Amino acid sequence: MSALIEDYALIGDLQTAALVGRNGSVDWLCLPRFDSAACFAALLGDEGHGHWRLAPVGADECAHRSYAGDSLVLESVWETDAGTVKVTDFMPQRDRAPDLVRIVEGVSGSVEMLGVLRLRFGHGAVVPWMRRDDDHHVAVAGPDSVWLRSEPPVSTFGRDFSTRSEFTVEAGQKVAFVLTWHPSHEPRPALVDPHDARDACLADWRAWADRCPLRGPYREAVLRSLLTLKALTYEPTGGIVAAPTTSLPEEIGGVRNWDYRYCWLRDSTLTLETLLALGYEDEAGAWRDWLLRAVAGDPADLQTMYGLAGERRLPESELDWLPGYERSYPVRVGNLAAGQLQLDVYGEVIDSFHAARRGGLGGRPHAWNIQRCFLEFLRDHWREPDSGLWEVRGPRRHFTHSKVMAWVAADRAVRTLEEDPSLRGDLDGWRVLREEIHREVCERGYDAERGTFTQYYGSRELDAATLLIPRVGFLPPDDPRVVSTVDTVRRELLHHGLVRRYSVECEPVDGLPGGEGAFLACSFWLADALFLTGRTKEARELFERLLAVRNDVGLLAEEYDPEAGRQLGNFPQAFSHIGLVGTALLLTGHGTAD
Ligand SMILES: OC[C@H]1O[C@H](O[C@H]2O[C@H](CO)[C@@H](O)[C@H](O)[C@H]2O)[C@H](O)[C@@H](O)[C@@H]1O
């Protein structure tokens, strides 16, 4: 039986990230980048697919754990009959090879410890050769090499295709393990001092967190979300991944298992707006520059997602040797949705440029050219059906949310021109375009009989994405159509107090078998819509309910099964954490609808 998704904590070095279970096992780690093959893939299989457990002999789970202050340095405390130990796990921010550091510290008594390391490169498929070299245990297979050492050296030996470390820690003693990856054709990189690295790592994260201006009741939750969003950033390029995992299921045992280790324009532009709203201009600027590089070219070739450096080919395939999280099969890498037409993306990107300008981020001369090209593309294509923000794998439709976001694109472009007449653009033509889209959405996307915006033209289905209509400024919050849409979505998509993105009961629009949990980002959007339509108390209650869904270290997956009380989907997911920060800002008077 795998650990629960919410049993994991995240550590990372701004180029990749690892998931550490409450049982002391690192069950997921891709090296050297987020989108590289995993060398620990037990998350999607079992220990034989690679993991590294470090725990007192015979103990199941740590007694409690937390991050050291506002950092990504994880401290797990183990209480045993023989004494107490603390294990500190982190990945030093990188200026060289990636390291995973685990420091065991005796707190009281004398505790026997066991480390079991099973490296399985190639997403759990490749068993490396091991050798000893210069106080290290070295694993090599093909392009990958991993070096393990401990300070002080402890008894470490091979058994059953694993590397075991057996030692005892007394109160006050420390044993530090450092696992270092590097390309196997290169010499071993310089050694990192684990204790100095810990201090530096803590100082870096704290300095970053200190820049958050938000005070008050939600500061701790917001900061953890911000730290998580920052941890999903690939620092060398400024790209931001949607989540560090692939194929954590949206339904246990189901097929809705996708690879999120890529940079979605939608998720990332929302991350940028979130960071910018809190003054994190460096990250926002790095993302904006990433975006300008990634999307350069014909606007018709715009993808919904890219690789960490803007790579375009992300072919989807199935890893048939991995059984999947709790047998949720297939495990996929790559993502077919990259090539879908999703019209909302144009609106999100242009909106983020608009937010960046208003947030004081200095312009880039070619940024406006790209927006103009996008607008011209939309003018010719906005009437086409698309796959929508939910990336349905069924037929393309005229999704109401996609058209609303096409309106956002035109609206922001018009407003930018009005604010800065020195820019070139077809102001009159774009005003007409904005008006045309608005009229059509109100005529064809709104069901007057039911009193609600619908998922797509002519459908009776609902879509929680229509909750964003007041947030993006398409209609004012007190418009009766907005108020009744919020009520209808709340009545029909609410599932044990949280919101489903759409109904999957009868003939699902997404073309996929099976169901899924409540969608956490949509649940935050309902809280926003309730707040904007004046129902502050209900908004706050829903927000508090959502805060309670976070795991013990403040992390959220994509979805939640309220009946089973379990998190579902890739973890931790940027979309959910963006939702959390957005709602907290609204509730505390720091955010506004556009
Ligand atoms: O459910 C079907 C789709 O699910 C994934 O997309 C979802 O995650 C994206 C990243 O967070 C988000 O941008 C999108 O709105 C979500 O629907 C998956 O990546 C798709 O391939 C899949 O069709």
PDBQT file of the ligand as one rigid body, heavy atoms in Angstrom, charges set to zero:
ROOT
HETATM    1  O1  LIG A 601      -8.251  16.325 -16.898  1.00  0.00    +0.000 OA
HETATM    2  C1  LIG A 601      -7.757  16.311 -18.150  1.00  0.00    +0.000 C 
HETATM    3  C2  LIG A 601      -6.472  17.094 -18.292  1.00  0.00    +0.000 C 
HETATM    4  O2  LIG A 601      -5.847  17.176 -17.023  1.00  0.00    +0.000 OA
HETATM    5  C3  LIG A 601      -4.614  17.851 -17.001  1.00  0.00    +0.000 C 
HETATM    6  O3  LIG A 601      -4.858  19.231 -17.111  1.00  0.00    +0.000 OA
HETATM    7  C4  LIG A 601      -5.130  19.855 -15.893  1.00  0.00    +0.000 C 
HETATM    8  O4  LIG A 601      -3.926  20.332 -15.340  1.00  0.00    +0.000 OA
HETATM    9  C5  LIG A 601      -3.332  21.445 -15.985  1.00  0.00    +0.000 C 
HETATM   10  C6  LIG A 601      -2.065  21.760 -15.216  1.00  0.00    +0.000 C 
HETATM   11  O5  LIG A 601      -2.323  22.120 -13.906  1.00  0.00    +0.000 OA
HETATM   12  C7  LIG A 601      -4.294  22.629 -15.954  1.00  0.00    +0.000 C 
HETATM   13  O6  LIG A 601      -3.725  23.718 -16.660  1.00  0.00    +0.000 OA
HETATM   14  C8  LIG A 601      -5.574  22.185 -16.673  1.00  0.00    +0.000 C 
HETATM   15  O7  LIG A 601      -6.506  23.250 -16.601  1.00  0.00    +0.000 OA
HETATM   16  C9  LIG A 601      -6.149  20.949 -15.997  1.00  0.00    +0.000 C 
HETATM   17  O8  LIG A 601      -7.289  20.503 -16.687  1.00  0.00    +0.000 OA
HETATM   18  C10 LIG A 601      -3.679  17.241 -18.014  1.00  0.00    +0.000 C 
HETATM   19  O9  LIG A 601      -2.474  17.926 -18.088  1.00  0.00    +0.000 OA
HETATM   20  C11 LIG A 601      -4.275  17.123 -19.382  1.00  0.00    +0.000 C 
HETATM   21  O10 LIG A 601      -3.393  16.444 -20.230  1.00  0.00    +0.000 OA
HETATM   22  C12 LIG A 601      -5.572  16.387 -19.281  1.00  0.00    +0.000 C 
HETATM   23  O11 LIG A 601      -6.183  16.339 -20.554  1.00  0.00    +0.000 OA
ENDROOT
TORSDOF 0
